[in-house]
Amino acid sequence: MGKRFRIRHHVNPLKLGYQERPVERILPGPATEVEVGCAEAHWLVERAAVEPSWRYVGLEIREDLVVEVRQRVARLGLGARVDVRYANANTDLDRLFGAGEVTRFVVNFPDPWFKSWQHKRRLLTGALVRSMAECLRPLGELFFQSDVFDLALDAMALCEGEPLLTNAREAWRFFPENPFGVVSRRERKSTRQGRRVWRLLYRRDRDQGPLGSTSGTTH
């Protein structure tokens, strides 16, 4: 058996090696859910069992982890429906998807980068939220979860400031539950340890273009 490389838990997305790189365009499908920062892709695999008619795309910045996940997905026979890509969402998203091609984006428990000087490394930025909003179909969704209140509040501020998005509840309100029938590993651990999970659900406005398929979206 070959040597198994140690996969880093945290990487700095601002490092030059994670910036502009050639990426392969993802062709549009009838219903596409994209998890940004999918890690081991447990969410995507379980979602594929719950909603088998959808296509699932995972974006992960740790290349060694992508190799392992692709092998596992292939062993499970899900290679046609679960596509995991090595990508830096902050620089690659607009090149992976066109406008109005994604039904839902999911961001599950991104690295909090607690220290103030590290906040620039956080996954969600105003530019990324704008890119996700532009890639969403009308009534498409952006779902976010974290057990770190400050991080969730920062994410809410970014989403509230994006004119293409509308809070599924009302402005500046967290979403009360996970409505998708799948619990991520971090969510399960946080619940077991009694930590509250802060959730956001935003939708792209209906009148921002021709209405696309919204099968499976929450209402």
C-alpha positions in Angstrom: 0.0 0.0 0.0 1.4 3.4 -0.9 2.1 6.1 1.6 -1.0 8.1 2.5 -0.4 11.8 2.5 -1.6 13.9 5.4 -4.4 16.2 4.3 -4.3 19.7 5.9 -7.4 20.7 7.8 -6.9 24.4 7.0 -5.3 26.1 4.0 -4.8 29.8 3.2 -6.9 30.5 0.1 -4.9 33.7 -0.6 -1.7 31.8 -1.3 -0.5 32.3 -4.9 -0.9 28.6 -5.8 -4.7 28.8 -5.0 -5.2 31.8 -7.2 -5.9 31.9 -11.0 -5.5 28.4 -12.5 -7.0 26.7 -15.5 -10.4 25.3 -14.7 -12.8 23.1 -16.7 -16.3 24.5 -17.3 -19.1 22.6 -15.6 -22.0 22.1 -18.1 -25.4 23.2 -16.9 -28.0 20.6 -15.7 -31.7 20.6 -14.8 -31.1 20.8 -11.1 -27.6 21.4 -9.7 -26.6 21.8 -6.0 -23.1 23.1 -5.3 -21.4 22.7 -2.0 -18.6 25.2 -1.6 -15.8 23.7 0.5 -17.2 20.2 0.5 -14.3 18.5 2.4 -15.0 14.8 2.4 -18.3 15.3 0.5 -20.5 13.5 3.1 -23.2 16.1 2.6 -23.2 15.6 -1.2 -23.3 11.8 -1.0 -26.2 11.8 1.4 -28.0 14.5 -0.6 -27.6 12.3 -3.7 -29.5 9.5 -1.8 -32.3 11.9 -0.7 -32.7 13.7 -4.0 -31.5 11.2 -6.7 -32.8 13.3 -9.6 -30.4 16.2 -8.9 -26.7 16.6 -9.8 -24.3 17.5 -7.1 -21.0 19.4 -7.4 -18.4 19.8 -4.6 -15.7 22.5 -4.7 -12.7 21.8 -2.5 -9.4 23.7 -2.3 -7.4 20.8 -0.9 -6.3 18.8 -4.0 -5.2 15.6 -2.2 -8.6 15.5 -0.5 -10.3 15.8 -3.9 -8.4 12.8 -5.2 -9.6 10.6 -2.2 -13.2 11.9 -2.4 -13.4 11.1 -6.1 -12.2 7.6 -5.5 -14.8 7.1 -2.8 -17.6 8.5 -5.0 -16.6 6.2 -7.8 -16.7 3.2 -5.4 -20.2 4.2 -4.4 -21.3 4.3 -8.0 -22.2 8.0 -7.8 -19.7 9.3 -10.3 -22.4 10.3 -12.7 -24.2 12.5 -10.2 -21.6 13.7 -7.7 -18.8 15.7 -9.3 -16.0 17.0 -6.9 -13.7 19.6 -8.3 -10.4 21.0 -7.1 -11.2 24.7 -7.1 -10.8 28.0 -5.2 -14.4 29.3 -5.2 -13.2 32.9 -4.7 -11.4 32.9 -8.0 -12.9 30.0 -10.0 -16.7 30.2 -9.5 -17.5 32.5 -12.4 -15.4 30.3 -14.7 -17.1 27.0 -13.5 -20.7 28.2 -13.9 -22.5 30.6 -16.1 -25.3 33.0 -15.0 -28.5 31.3 -13.9 -27.1 27.7 -14.0 -27.1 26.7 -10.3 -30.2 25.7 -8.3 -28.7 25.9 -4.9 -25.4 26.7 -3.2 -24.5 25.2 0.2 -21.8 26.5 2.6 -21.4 24.1 5.5 -19.4 25.3 8.5 -16.6 27.1 6.8 -13.3 27.8 8.6 -13.9 30.7 11.0 -10.4 32.1 11.0 -11.0 33.6 14.4 -8.2 36.1 14.7 -9.0 39.5 13.2 -5.9 39.6 10.9 -7.1 36.2 9.5 -10.6 37.4 8.6 -9.5 38.2 5.0 -9.0 34.4 4.6 -12.7 33.7 5.3 -14.5 31.9 2.6 -17.4 34.3 2.2 -16.7 37.7 0.8 -18.9 40.3 -0.9 -17.4 39.3 -4.2 -18.2 35.6 -3.7 -21.7 36.2 -2.5 -22.3 38.3 -5.7 -20.8 35.6 -7.9 -23.1 32.9 -6.3 -26.1 35.2 -6.6 -25.4 35.7 -10.3 -24.9 32.0 -10.9 -28.2 31.1 -9.2 -31.4 30.6 -11.2 -34.4 32.8 -10.2 -35.7 31.4 -6.9 -32.4 29.5 -6.6 -31.1 29.3 -3.0 -28.0 30.0 -0.9 -27.9 28.0 2.3 -25.3 28.6 5.0 -24.6 26.9 8.4 -22.1 27.7 11.1 -21.8 27.1 14.9 -19.8 30.3 15.2 -22.2 33.3 15.7 -19.8 36.0 14.7 -19.0 34.2 11.4 -22.7 33.6 10.7 -23.5 37.2 11.5 -20.8 38.4 9.0 -22.2 36.0 6.4 -25.7 37.4 7.0 -24.4 41.0 6.5 -22.9 40.0 3.2 -26.1 38.3 2.0 -28.3 41.2 3.2 -26.1 43.6 1.3 -26.5 41.6 -2.0 -29.5 43.1 -4.0 -30.0 39.9 -5.9 -30.8 37.9 -2.8 -33.8 38.0 -0.4 -33.9 36.4 3.1 -36.3 33.4 3.0 -37.7 34.6 6.3 -37.3 38.3 6.6 -34.4 40.7 6.7 -31.7 40.0 9.3 -33.4 36.8 10.5 -31.7 33.4 10.8 -33.4 30.3 9.4 -34.7 28.0 12.2 -33.8 24.6 10.8 -32.0 22.5 8.3 -34.7 21.7 5.7 -32.8 19.4 3.4 -33.0 16.0 5.1 -29.2 15.7 5.5 -27.1 16.5 8.6 -23.4 17.3 8.0 -20.8 15.7 10.3 -20.0 19.1 11.9 -23.7 19.8 12.4 -24.2 16.4 14.1 -21.2 17.0 16.4 -22.3 20.6 17.3 -25.7 19.4 18.2 -24.3 16.5 20.3 -22.1 19.0 22.2 -25.0 21.4 22.7 -23.7 24.2 20.4 -26.3 26.2 18.5 -26.1 26.1 14.8 -26.8 29.4 13.0 -28.5 29.0 9.6 -29.2 31.3 6.7 -31.4 30.7 3.6 -31.5 33.3 0.9 -33.2 33.1 -2.5 -32.4 34.9 -5.7 -35.3 37.2 -6.7 -37.8 35.9 -9.2 -37.7 39.0 -11.4 -33.9 38.9 -12.2 -34.4 36.9 -15.4 -36.4 34.1 -17.0 -37.7 31.7 -14.4 -35.7 28.4 -14.4 -36.6 25.0 -12.9 -36.9 25.2 -9.2 -37.8 21.5 -8.5 -36.8 20.6 -5.0 -36.4 24.2 -3.7 -38.0 25.1 -0.4 -41.0 27.5 -0.3 
